[in-house]
């Protein structure tokens, strides 16, 4: 029953993380047979009181360990209690236990859940000072903070640093970037679409950011883009085959497909003008006429000659010029 509840709760965590388009919360990767496994189970429902009670029992038996502290800190993170997270980390150090990568990632994730960018960055610096190298989870969590603040440039900088160091990007970085485009002031839907194209060129699954993209560019435009992805995939396969002279490689396919998506977005910031008004909805425009204004009816040639030679009659008593006022 506990295992069933654990799987169910992890499913909820996955769904919530996907809704936030952020890295999935990580639980300490210690063995379930470790002394902290009982505390770890409390993290699934954020039961801090029970976790701390179990922790005190372990302390009384002198069974404290790094894994027990990590499980306790993670439980506080899942409960959104940043104050308890930081307090337990300080007690951990006081008792001679050194924080690990898992420890710092949990603390940074607690900051991210509250949208506290300053504290998240401070703990990142503290992590580096402790000689611990941040990993993808660390940077992905920092990007989650920036996404909620519309920090497009900050997320781009982190992604550039990772790529320059030879670290591959995953879907969560692009999800954070797209989400940030929607929160930015003003929103930047064109940049979000370019992020989708970049993601495709990296060989990542565009379906994983569909909901985030819809919140930025709208459901209708998202549907258009994903329909275009299907057409671009076929076109990319044909183009890559022609260029390669045989079976196209995955890299060639991704590059060509990304280029097709980039062309589809317009890459000029004015794509809304091209997609909102479809050809069926455009109103005809006559030469020299404003949009929607009908041109005057054409008269037969004989009536046109009569009208040209007919003198205008001035109205009396304030009537309009060229009309005959009824007497």
C-alpha positions in Angstrom: 0.0 0.0 0.0 2.9 2.4 0.8 4.5 1.6 -2.6 1.2 2.3 -4.3 0.8 5.6 -2.5 4.4 6.5 -3.4 3.8 5.8 -7.1 0.6 7.8 -7.0 2.2 10.8 -5.3 5.1 10.7 -7.8 2.6 10.9 -10.6 1.1 14.0 -8.9 4.6 15.5 -8.6 5.2 14.8 -12.3 2.0 16.5 -13.3 2.6 19.5 -11.2 6.1 19.9 -12.5 4.9 19.6 -16.1 2.3 22.3 -15.4 5.0 24.6 -14.1 7.2 23.6 -17.0 10.1 23.2 -14.6 12.4 20.5 -13.6 10.7 17.6 -11.8 11.3 17.8 -8.0 14.1 15.3 -7.2 14.0 13.2 -4.1 17.3 12.2 -2.5 18.8 9.3 -4.4 19.7 7.3 -1.3 18.9 3.7 -1.0 15.4 2.9 0.4 17.1 0.7 2.9 19.0 3.6 4.4 18.0 5.1 7.8 16.4 8.1 6.1 14.0 6.0 4.1 11.2 6.4 6.6 11.7 10.2 6.6 11.8 10.1 2.8 8.3 8.7 2.7 7.0 11.9 4.5 8.2 14.0 1.6 5.4 12.7 -0.6 2.8 14.5 1.4 5.0 17.2 2.9 4.5 16.0 6.4 7.2 18.0 8.1 6.0 17.2 11.7 6.2 13.5 11.2 9.6 13.7 9.4 11.0 15.8 12.3 9.7 13.3 14.8 11.3 10.4 13.0 14.5 12.4 12.8 14.6 13.0 16.5 14.1 9.2 17.1 17.2 8.6 14.8 19.1 11.3 16.7 18.4 9.6 20.0 19.7 6.3 18.6 22.8 8.1 17.1 21.7 7.1 13.6 21.9 10.5 12.0 23.5 10.6 8.5 23.7 12.8 5.4 20.9 10.8 3.8 18.7 11.4 6.8 19.3 15.2 6.6 18.7 15.2 2.9 15.4 13.4 3.3 14.4 15.9 6.1 15.4 18.9 4.0 13.6 17.5 1.0 10.4 17.0 3.0 10.5 20.7 4.1 11.1 21.6 0.5 8.0 19.7 -0.7 6.0 21.5 2.1 7.3 24.9 0.8 8.8 25.7 4.2 12.0 27.5 3.2 12.8 28.7 6.7 12.9 25.1 8.0 15.0 24.1 5.0 17.7 26.6 5.7 17.5 26.0 9.5 18.1 22.2 9.1 20.9 22.8 6.7 22.7 25.0 9.2 22.1 22.4 12.0 23.5 19.8 9.6 26.8 21.7 9.3 27.0 22.3 13.0 26.9 18.6 13.6 29.7 17.9 11.2 27.8 16.7 8.2 28.8 18.3 4.9 25.9 19.2 2.5 26.0 17.3 -0.8 24.8 18.1 -4.3 21.4 16.7 -3.4 21.2 18.9 -0.3 21.9 22.1 -2.2 19.6 21.2 -5.0 16.8 20.7 -2.5 17.4 24.1 -0.9 17.6 25.9 -4.3 14.4 24.1 -5.3 12.7 25.4 -2.1 13.7 28.9 -3.2 12.4 28.3 -6.7 9.0 27.1 -5.5 8.6 30.4 -3.7 10.0 32.4 -6.6 12.8 33.8 -4.5 15.5 34.4 -7.0 17.9 36.3 -4.6 18.0 33.4 -2.2 18.3 30.8 -4.9 21.3 32.6 -6.4 22.9 33.0 -2.9 22.6 29.3 -2.3 24.1 28.6 -5.7 27.1 30.7 -4.8 27.3 28.9 -1.5 27.3 25.6 -3.3 30.1 26.7 -5.5 32.1 28.0 -2.5 31.7 24.5 -0.9 33.4 23.0 -3.9 30.3 21.3 -5.3 29.8 21.5 -9.1 26.2 22.4 -10.1 24.5 20.0 -12.4 21.5 20.1 -14.8 19.0 19.9 -11.9 20.7 22.9 -10.3 20.7 25.1 -13.3 17.2 23.9 -14.4 15.9 24.9 -11.0 17.5 28.4 -11.2 15.8 28.7 -14.6 12.5 27.9 -13.0 12.9 31.0 -10.8 13.8 33.2 -13.7 10.8 31.9 -15.7 8.4 33.0 -13.1 9.9 36.5 -13.2 10.1 36.8 -17.0 13.9 36.6 -17.0 14.4 35.6 -20.6 17.9 37.0 -20.9 19.0 35.2 -17.7 17.8 31.9 -18.9 19.4 32.4 -22.2 22.7 33.1 -20.5 22.5 29.9 -18.4 21.8 27.9 -21.5 24.7 29.4 -23.4 27.1 28.6 -20.5 25.9 25.0 -20.4 26.3 24.6 -24.2 29.8 26.3 -24.2 30.8 23.7 -21.5 29.6 20.9 -23.7 26.6 20.1 -21.6 23.5 19.1 -23.6 20.3 20.9 -22.9 17.0 19.2 -22.1 13.4 20.0 -22.5 13.0 21.8 -19.1 15.4 24.6 -20.1 13.4 25.4 -23.2 10.1 25.1 -21.2 11.4 27.6 -18.8 12.5 29.9 -21.6 9.1 29.7 -23.3 7.3 30.4 -20.0 9.5 33.4 -19.3 8.5 34.8 -22.7 4.9 34.9 -21.5 5.7 36.5 -18.2 8.0 39.1 -19.6 6.9 42.7 -19.8 5.9 43.1 -22.6 5.4 39.4 -23.5 7.5 38.1 -26.3 5.6 35.4 -28.3 8.0 35.6 -31.3 10.9 34.6 -29.0 8.8 31.7 -27.7 8.3 30.5 -31.2 12.0 30.7 -32.0 12.7 28.7 -28.8 10.5 26.0 -30.2 12.5 26.0 -33.4 15.8 25.8 -31.4 14.4 23.0 -29.4 13.5 21.0 -32.5 17.0 21.6 -33.9 18.4 20.1 -30.6 16.5 16.9 -31.3 14.2 17.4 -28.3 10.5 16.5 -28.0 8.4 19.6 -28.8 5.3 18.0 -27.3 6.8 18.5 -23.8 6.5 22.3 -24.1 3.1 22.4 -25.9 1.1 23.7 -22.8 3.8 26.3 -22.0 3.7 27.5 -25.6 -0.1 27.7 -25.6 0.0 30.0 -22.6 2.2 32.4 -24.5 1.0 32.4 -28.1 -2.5 30.9 -27.6 -4.1 27.6 -28.4 -4.9 28.4 -32.0 -1.4 29.5 -32.9 0.1 26.5 -31.0 -2.1 24.1 -33.1 -0.9 25.8 -36.3 2.7 25.5 -35.2 2.4 21.8 -34.4 0.6 21.1 -37.6 3.4 22.9 -39.3 5.9 20.6 -37.5 4.3 17.6 -39.1 4.6 19.1 -42.6 8.1 20.3 -41.8 9.1 16.8 -40.7 8.2 15.4 -44.1 9.9 18.2 -46.0 13.0 17.9 -43.8 13.3 14.2 -44.4 13.1 14.8 -48.2 15.6 17.7 -48.1 18.1 15.9 -45.8 17.9 12.8 -48.0 18.7 14.8 -51.0 21.6 16.6 -49.4 23.0 13.4 -47.8 22.6 11.4 -50.9 21.1 8.5 -48.9 19.5 7.8 -45.6 19.5 11.1 -43.6 21.0 11.2 -40.1 19.0 12.3 -37.1 21.2 15.4 -36.8 20.5 16.4 -40.4 16.8 15.8 -39.9 16.7 17.9 -36.7 18.7 20.8 -38.3 16.6 20.8 -41.4 13.3 20.5 -39.5 14.4 23.3 -37.1 15.1 25.6 -40.1 11.6 24.8 -41.5 10.0 25.8 -38.2 12.1 28.9 -38.0 10.9 29.9 -41.5 7.3 29.1 -40.4 7.5 31.5 -37.5 8.6 34.3 -39.8 11.6 35.3 -37.6 10.7 38.9 -37.9 8.5 39.6 -34.9 5.5 40.5 -37.2 4.2 37.0 -37.7 0.9 37.8 -36.0 0.0 40.0 -39.0 0.4 37.0 -41.3 -1.5 34.4 -39.4 -4.4 36.1 -37.7 -6.0 37.3 -40.9 -6.4 34.2 -43.1 -7.1 34.6 -46.9 -10.8 33.6 -46.3 -11.2 36.3 -43.7 -9.5 39.2 -45.6 -11.9 41.7 -47.1 -11.2 42.8 -50.7 -9.6 46.2 -51.1 -10.4 48.3 -54.2 -7.7 50.5 -55.7 -7.6 53.7 -53.7 -10.3 52.4 -51.3 -10.0 51.9 -47.6 -10.4 48.4 -46.2 -14.0 47.2 -46.3 -15.2 50.2 -48.4 -17.2 49.3 -51.5 -16.3 50.9 -54.8 -19.1 53.0 -56.5 -21.3 51.1 -59.0 -20.3 51.4 -62.6 -22.8 53.1 -64.9 -23.4 52.2 -68.6 -21.4 54.4 -71.0 -24.4 56.3 -72.2 -25.4 57.3 -68.7 -21.8 58.3 -67.9 -21.8 60.8 -70.8 -25.1 62.3 -69.7 -23.8 62.6 -66.1 -20.6 64.3 -67.2 -22.5 67.0 -69.2 -25.2 67.6 -66.7 -24.7 70.8 -64.7 -24.8 70.7 -60.9 -27.9 72.3 -59.3 -27.3 74.3 -56.2 -29.7 73.7 -53.4 -31.7 76.5 -51.8 -32.2 77.3 -48.2 -29.1 75.5 -47.0 -29.5 72.3 -49.1 -26.5 70.2 -49.9 -24.6 71.2 -53.1 -25.4 69.1 -56.1 -28.9 68.2 -54.9 -32.3 69.6 -55.7 -34.2 70.6 -52.6 -37.9 69.6 -52.6 -40.1 72.5 -52.6 
